[in-house]
Structure formats: structure tokens, C-alpha cells
Amino acid sequence: MIAVTVRYYNMLRRHTGLACETLELPEETQADVAIRFLADRYGPAFAGMLLSPSGELASHLVVFVNEQLISPAGQLPLLADGDELKLFPAISGG
């Protein structure tokens, strides 16, 4: 098992009531699998902030792994013990 710190921002923080938490995940878990785990944990409203209706990562979700921006369209990295996953819902407005 590995320990990964997840940091929540904006609406995600308000929904979970947490700034961050530590997840215990199986070794060689991909970032998207961890995000889907969180979607299941916090329910449909939260899942709608993370995932598209087809179950892919939402286009408005910005994800960093260890300060590196990851693209949901590409191969997502495997997480390692001690990694940090930051989740930002993109906000628009004017």
C-alpha cells in the first residue's frame, strides 16, 4: 500500500469539508483511479465535479501530481508512496 496526500481546492474543499487528506491505495494506482475512488467516496454531487457523464475525468478538472500538471487526455501517471495529488475545479466567470 502507498500513502498519497490529496489536496482539495475551491468547491471541492467546501464539498468535502477538508483541505487535504491522506489516501491509502494499492501500489501502482494510476491518478485517475484515485480520483474515481474519491468520486465514489463522496457521492454523486462530488463525482459530478470530478468526472464527465461518461466517467472520464471532467474537462474542467485541473490535476497536479507532485506540482506537475497532468493531462486527462494522456497516460496518467502511477502514484507512488508520498505523492501529492492536487485537485482544482476550473472556475470561469467575469
NORSUL-V482770 format. One record per helix or strand of 3 or more residues. SS is the DSSP state (helix for helix, strand for strand). FROM is the first residue (numbers start at 1). TO is the last residue. If there is no record, write none. Layout:
ss=(SS	SS)
from=(FROM	FROM)
to=(TO	TO)
//
This chain:
ss=(strand	helix	strand	helix	helix	strand	strand	strand)
from=(2	11	20	31	44	61	68	84)
to=(8	16	25	42	50	65	70	89)
//
